[in-house]
């Protein structure tokens, strides 16, 4: 079902044409595959799987895709600010709890003083990672408004004198051999063969989590029947059941099954 990525796919086409959705391979493309194979085989859908540092929102802006499914709203908002445009959020589908991982410690209490901690190098996920470290008692951050991203400069207590390095999110699993602790996004953990519910020393809470992954399109396609139908399917009980059974707590549906 997945299509090879080509930047010359062309402008958005008529509603009867396949809907081109850019998605990361895990879990997003797998969820889309379930939708088409099990729930809506008649839905014209072309999934363009991506990995690495490609910019799905730029593909959407440039007309090389009709929708994407890979990001949470805080990341989307930072992208919109950088690109000077707005996109449309169609549906909130699932949470991939951010996790703390280590190959040098079996518990957070065992982390070595002065060790390196790897964080995402994008603004929203840096802030998200710092919040998770604070929630687990490893650092304390300066108080800020909920909608203001934290940075390493906001750390006011660091009892173990951790050193912080910021790395492109897809590279975080590879950093595990070089750092004491890595804060890894759920999708990249899955792609690296980690099972967050089993392997993480700590995970974000799914309940009330603002980082739900969303289906996104352009404002011009927000009412496209294909897009609306896909959004409805992605938030169905059937998809919630699939996510629960397939990922066993490593990915959590927004709609309980």
C-alpha positions in Angstrom: 0.0 0.0 0.0 2.9 2.4 0.8 4.2 4.6 -2.0 7.8 5.6 -2.6 8.4 9.2 -1.6 8.5 11.5 -4.6 8.6 15.2 -4.3 7.1 15.7 -7.7 3.8 14.0 -7.0 2.0 17.2 -8.1 -0.8 19.4 -6.8 -3.8 18.2 -4.9 -6.2 16.3 -7.1 -9.9 15.8 -7.3 -11.8 14.2 -4.5 -12.0 10.9 -6.4 -8.2 10.5 -6.6 -6.2 8.7 -4.0 -5.7 10.7 -0.8 -1.9 11.0 -0.4 -1.0 10.7 3.3 2.5 11.2 4.6 3.1 9.0 7.6 6.0 7.6 9.7 6.2 3.9 9.4 5.5 3.0 13.1 2.9 3.2 14.3 1.2 5.6 11.8 1.5 3.7 8.6 0.5 0.4 10.3 -2.6 2.1 11.6 -3.5 3.4 8.2 -2.9 0.0 6.7 -5.3 -1.5 9.2 -7.9 1.1 8.3 -7.7 0.4 4.6 -7.3 -3.4 4.8 -9.9 -4.1 7.5 -12.4 -1.1 7.7 -12.5 0.7 4.4 -11.0 -1.1 1.4 -12.9 1.3 -0.9 -11.2 4.3 0.6 -8.7 5.6 -2.1 -5.6 6.1 0.0 -1.9 6.3 -0.9 0.5 6.2 2.1 3.8 7.8 1.7 6.1 6.4 4.4 8.9 8.6 5.7 11.7 8.3 8.1 14.6 10.5 9.1 14.5 14.3 8.9 12.2 14.8 6.0 9.6 17.6 6.5 6.1 16.3 6.0 4.5 19.7 6.7 6.6 21.2 3.9 5.3 18.5 1.6 1.8 19.4 2.6 2.4 23.1 2.0 3.9 22.5 -1.4 1.1 20.3 -2.6 3.1 17.1 -2.7 0.7 15.4 -0.2 -2.9 15.9 0.9 -2.5 15.1 4.6 0.0 13.8 7.1 -0.1 11.6 10.2 3.0 11.8 12.3 3.0 14.7 14.7 1.4 16.2 17.8 -0.2 19.6 18.0 2.6 21.4 19.9 5.1 20.3 17.2 2.6 21.4 14.5 2.2 24.8 16.1 5.9 25.4 16.1 6.1 24.3 12.5 3.3 26.7 11.6 5.1 29.6 13.3 8.3 28.8 11.4 6.5 28.4 8.1 4.1 31.4 8.5 1.0 29.4 7.7 -1.8 27.4 9.4 -2.9 23.8 8.8 -6.1 22.0 9.8 -6.2 19.3 12.5 -8.7 16.7 11.5 -8.6 14.2 14.3 -6.6 13.3 17.4 -5.8 9.6 17.2 -3.3 8.3 19.7 -0.5 9.1 22.2 3.0 7.7 21.9 4.2 8.2 25.5 7.7 9.7 25.6 10.1 7.5 27.5 13.3 7.5 29.4 15.7 4.8 28.2 19.2 3.7 29.4 21.6 0.9 28.6 23.7 1.8 31.6 21.1 1.8 34.4 18.2 -0.5 35.3 16.5 2.2 37.3 16.5 6.0 37.4 18.1 5.9 40.8 21.1 4.1 39.3 22.0 6.8 36.7 25.6 8.0 37.2 26.3 11.5 38.4 27.5 13.8 35.6 26.1 11.5 32.9 25.0 12.7 29.5 21.2 12.9 28.8 20.1 13.0 25.2 17.1 15.2 24.3 15.3 15.9 21.1 16.6 19.0 19.3 13.2 20.3 18.3 11.7 22.9 20.5 8.4 21.2 21.5 10.0 17.8 22.2 12.9 19.3 24.1 10.3 20.9 26.4 8.3 17.7 26.6 11.4 15.7 27.5 12.5 18.2 30.2 9.0 18.0 31.7 9.3 14.2 31.9 12.6 14.4 33.6 11.1 16.8 36.1 8.1 14.6 36.7 10.5 11.8 37.6 12.5 13.9 40.1 15.7 14.2 38.0 15.7 18.0 37.5 13.6 21.0 38.5 12.5 23.6 36.0 11.7 27.3 36.4 7.9 27.8 36.5 6.5 28.9 33.2 3.1 29.3 31.5 1.8 26.0 30.2 2.0 27.2 26.6 5.6 28.3 26.8 8.3 25.7 25.9 11.0 25.0 28.4 14.7 24.8 27.4 17.8 23.5 29.2 18.3 27.1 30.4 15.2 26.8 32.5 16.8 24.0 34.7 17.2 25.4 38.2 18.0 22.2 40.0 20.1 19.4 38.6 21.1 17.2 41.6 23.2 14.7 39.6 24.8 17.4 37.4 23.6 15.8 34.2 25.0 17.1 30.9 22.4 17.6 28.2 22.9 17.0 24.5 20.3 17.7 21.9 20.0 15.3 19.0 17.7 14.9 16.0 14.7 12.7 17.2 15.3 9.8 14.7 18.9 9.5 16.0 18.0 9.3 19.7 17.8 5.5 19.9 21.3 5.3 18.4 22.6 7.5 21.1 21.9 4.9 23.8 25.4 3.5 23.6 26.9 6.9 24.2 24.8 8.5 26.9 23.5 7.6 30.4 19.9 8.3 29.5 18.0 9.2 26.3 14.5 10.7 26.1 13.0 9.0 23.1 9.7 9.6 21.2 7.5 6.5 21.1 7.5 6.1 17.3 11.3 6.2 17.1 11.6 3.8 20.0 9.3 1.3 18.2 11.2 1.7 14.9 14.4 0.9 16.8 12.9 -2.4 18.2 12.3 -1.0 21.6 9.0 -1.8 23.4 8.2 1.4 25.4 5.9 -0.3 27.9 8.6 -2.9 28.7 11.9 -1.1 28.1 11.5 2.4 29.3 12.6 3.3 32.8 9.7 5.8 32.9 6.9 6.8 30.5 4.7 9.8 30.2 1.1 9.5 31.5 -1.3 8.9 28.6 -4.3 10.4 30.5 -4.7 14.1 29.8 -1.6 14.1 27.6 -1.5 17.1 25.3 0.8 15.4 22.8 -1.8 13.2 20.9 -0.8 12.4 17.4 -3.1 14.0 14.8 -4.3 13.7 11.3 -3.4 17.0 9.6 -4.3 18.6 6.2 -4.4 22.0 4.6 -7.2 24.4 5.3 -8.4 24.0 1.7 -8.8 20.2 2.1 -10.3 20.3 5.7 -13.8 19.5 4.4 -12.7 17.0 1.7 -14.9 13.9 2.0 -11.9 11.6 1.9 -10.2 13.5 4.7 -13.3 13.6 6.9 -13.9 9.9 6.4 -10.3 9.0 7.3 -10.6 11.1 10.4 -13.7 9.3 11.5 -12.2 5.9 10.9 -9.0 6.8 12.8 -11.0 7.7 15.8 -13.3 4.6 15.7 -13.6 1.9 18.3 -12.2 -0.6 15.9 -8.9 1.4 15.5 -8.7 1.9 19.3 -9.0 -1.8 19.7 -6.3 -2.4 17.1 -3.9 0.0 18.8 -4.5 -1.5 22.2 -3.9 -5.1 20.9 -1.0 -4.3 18.6 1.1 -2.0 20.8 0.2 -3.2 24.3 0.5 0.2 26.0 3.4 1.5 24.0 0.8 3.5 21.9 -2.4 4.5 23.6 -5.6 5.5 21.7 -7.2 8.8 22.5 -10.6 7.1 22.3 -10.6 4.2 24.8 -11.5 0.8 23.2 
